[in-house]
Amino acid sequence: FPLPCRGRIPNFLGAEIAAEKLRQLEEWKSARVIFVNPDSPQRKVRENALKDGKILLMASPRLKRGFIMLDPRKVCGREYFASTIKGALELGTAIEVKDLSKPDLIVEGSVAVDVEGHRLGKGGGYGDLEISLIKRFFGDIPVATTVHDIQVVEMVPHEAKDERVSIIVTPTRVIRIDL
């Protein structure tokens, strides 16, 4: 699911439901380009982006190979495979952040998130780095996270440099944060 859980964004029962709920939001519907983290719980989010004809941007794991761009026209019929890390590396195009198309929406995974939009990642700082790099080049962009309801907590420890999310999507609800 995958195991071990330590050092990962945890997968959860209902991840596909949360992905479908995200798909119903206006931010998703109006987006032409979507950036999604490469973790397991957001695999369905990536597949949906491709099926909906959106350009999918993602970071390679731990940014070792930089960013990857997937054109939905080039992966037609192979969206599931393309939404996996292996598939994205095989079917996508490596691209530098300066050459990315401006994303209309960013989707990041979280270990936990609070109702003020503070998120806890795996601990490596890669999620915050991905968001801050994109915002540095393109300005303010809505940031969503898909998590299980039990991952929404009262308070997440945070620092001023930590990036916040403006939309939390769980299998049962959508929480909007006014940043």
C-alpha positions as CSV (number, residue, x, y, z in Angstrom):
1,F,0.0,0.0,0.0
2,P,3.1,0.6,-0.2
3,L,5.0,-0.6,2.9
4,P,6.8,0.5,5.0
5,C,4.8,3.7,5.7
6,R,7.7,5.5,7.3
7,G,9.2,8.2,5.1
8,R,6.2,8.2,2.7
9,I,3.0,10.0,2.1
10,P,0.6,7.3,3.3
11,N,-1.8,5.8,0.9
12,F,-5.4,5.5,2.3
13,L,-8.7,3.8,1.8
14,G,-10.8,6.4,-0.1
15,A,-7.9,7.9,-2.1
16,E,-9.8,7.3,-5.3
17,I,-13.0,8.9,-3.8
18,A,-11.0,12.0,-2.8
19,A,-9.5,12.2,-6.3
20,E,-13.0,12.1,-7.8
21,K,-14.2,14.8,-5.3
22,L,-11.2,17.0,-6.3
23,R,-12.2,16.4,-10.0
24,Q,-15.6,18.1,-9.3
25,L,-14.1,21.4,-8.1
26,E,-14.1,24.4,-10.3
27,E,-10.3,24.8,-9.9
28,W,-9.9,21.4,-11.4
29,K,-12.5,21.8,-14.2
30,S,-11.0,25.1,-15.4
31,A,-7.3,24.0,-15.1
32,R,-5.4,23.2,-18.3
33,V,-2.2,22.3,-16.6
34,I,-2.0,20.5,-13.2
35,F,1.1,19.7,-11.1
36,V,0.7,16.6,-8.9
37,N,3.2,15.1,-6.5
38,P,4.5,11.5,-7.4
39,D,3.2,9.7,-4.3
40,S,0.9,6.7,-4.3
41,P,-2.2,8.3,-2.8
42,Q,-2.3,10.8,-5.7
43,R,-1.9,8.3,-8.5
44,K,-5.6,8.5,-9.3
45,V,-5.4,12.3,-9.3
46,R,-2.7,12.0,-12.0
47,E,-4.7,9.5,-14.0
48,N,-7.8,11.8,-13.9
49,A,-5.7,14.7,-15.1
50,L,-4.6,12.8,-18.1
51,K,-8.1,11.3,-18.8
52,D,-9.5,14.9,-18.6
53,G,-7.1,16.1,-21.3
54,K,-4.9,18.1,-18.9
55,I,-1.2,18.5,-19.2
56,L,0.3,16.7,-16.2
57,L,3.4,18.0,-14.5
58,M,5.1,16.1,-11.7
59,A,8.3,16.0,-9.9
60,S,10.5,12.9,-10.2
61,P,10.8,11.2,-6.8
62,R,13.0,13.4,-4.5
63,L,13.6,15.6,-7.6
64,K,16.4,13.3,-8.7
65,R,15.4,13.7,-12.3
66,G,13.8,17.1,-12.1
67,F,10.3,17.6,-13.4
68,I,8.3,15.4,-15.8
69,M,5.7,16.6,-18.3
70,L,3.0,14.3,-19.7
71,D,0.9,15.3,-22.6
72,P,-2.5,13.6,-22.5
73,R,-2.5,13.3,-26.3
74,K,0.6,11.2,-26.2
75,V,-0.6,8.7,-23.5
76,C,-4.1,8.2,-24.8
77,G,-5.3,4.7,-23.7
78,R,-2.3,4.4,-21.3
79,E,-3.3,6.9,-18.6
80,Y,-3.1,4.4,-15.8
81,F,0.4,3.4,-16.6
82,A,1.4,7.0,-17.3
83,S,0.1,8.0,-13.9
84,T,2.6,5.7,-12.1
85,I,6.2,6.8,-11.5
86,K,7.6,4.1,-13.8
87,G,5.1,5.1,-16.6
88,A,5.7,8.8,-16.1
89,L,9.5,8.3,-16.4
90,E,9.0,6.2,-19.5
91,L,6.3,8.2,-21.3
92,G,6.9,11.7,-20.0
93,T,9.4,14.3,-21.0
94,A,12.1,15.5,-18.5
95,I,11.8,19.3,-18.1
96,E,13.5,22.0,-16.1
97,V,11.3,24.2,-13.8
98,K,12.0,27.3,-16.0
99,D,10.6,25.5,-19.0
100,L,7.4,24.3,-17.3
101,S,4.0,25.5,-18.5
102,K,2.3,27.5,-15.7
103,P,0.2,25.1,-13.6
104,D,-3.4,26.2,-12.9
105,L,-3.5,23.9,-9.9
106,I,-1.0,22.2,-7.6
107,V,-1.9,19.0,-5.8
108,E,0.4,17.7,-3.0
109,G,0.1,14.7,-0.8
110,S,0.3,15.1,3.0
111,V,1.0,13.0,6.1
112,A,-1.3,15.4,8.0
113,V,-2.9,18.8,7.4
114,D,-4.7,21.2,9.6
115,V,-7.7,23.5,8.9
116,E,-5.4,26.5,8.5
117,G,-3.6,24.8,5.6
118,H,-0.4,23.8,7.2
119,R,0.7,20.4,5.9
120,L,3.1,17.8,7.1
121,G,5.0,16.0,4.4
122,K,7.4,13.0,4.5
123,G,10.1,15.2,6.2
124,G,12.5,15.7,3.3
125,G,11.1,19.1,2.4
126,Y,10.5,18.1,-1.2
127,G,6.8,19.0,-1.3
128,D,7.5,22.5,0.0
129,L,10.4,22.8,-2.5
130,E,8.2,21.7,-5.4
131,I,5.5,24.3,-4.4
132,S,8.0,27.1,-3.8
133,L,9.9,26.6,-7.0
134,I,6.7,26.7,-9.0
135,K,5.4,29.7,-7.2
136,R,8.7,31.5,-7.6
137,F,8.4,31.2,-11.4
138,F,4.6,31.6,-11.8
139,G,3.2,33.4,-8.7
140,D,0.3,32.4,-6.6
141,I,-1.4,29.1,-7.6
142,P,-4.1,27.2,-5.7
143,V,-2.6,24.3,-3.8
144,A,-4.8,21.3,-2.9
145,T,-4.1,18.1,-0.9
146,T,-6.1,14.8,-1.0
147,V,-6.0,13.0,2.4
148,H,-8.1,10.7,4.5
149,D,-10.4,12.4,7.1
150,I,-8.2,11.2,10.0
151,Q,-5.3,13.0,8.4
152,V,-7.0,16.4,9.1
153,V,-5.8,17.3,12.5
154,E,-6.2,20.2,14.9
155,M,-2.7,21.6,14.5
156,V,0.4,20.8,12.4
157,P,3.8,22.1,13.6
158,H,5.1,24.5,11.0
159,E,7.7,27.2,10.2
160,A,7.2,30.4,8.3
161,K,8.9,28.9,5.2
162,D,6.5,26.0,5.0
163,E,4.0,26.1,2.1
164,R,0.3,26.0,2.9
165,V,-2.6,24.4,1.0
166,S,-5.8,26.3,0.2
167,I,-8.0,23.2,-0.5
168,I,-8.2,20.0,1.5
169,V,-10.1,17.2,-0.1
170,T,-11.1,14.0,1.8
171,P,-13.4,11.2,0.8
172,T,-16.2,13.0,2.7
173,R,-15.6,16.7,2.5
174,V,-13.9,19.7,0.9
175,I,-12.3,22.3,3.2
176,R,-11.3,25.7,1.8
177,I,-8.8,27.8,3.5
178,D,-8.6,31.6,3.0
179,L,-4.9,32.3,2.8
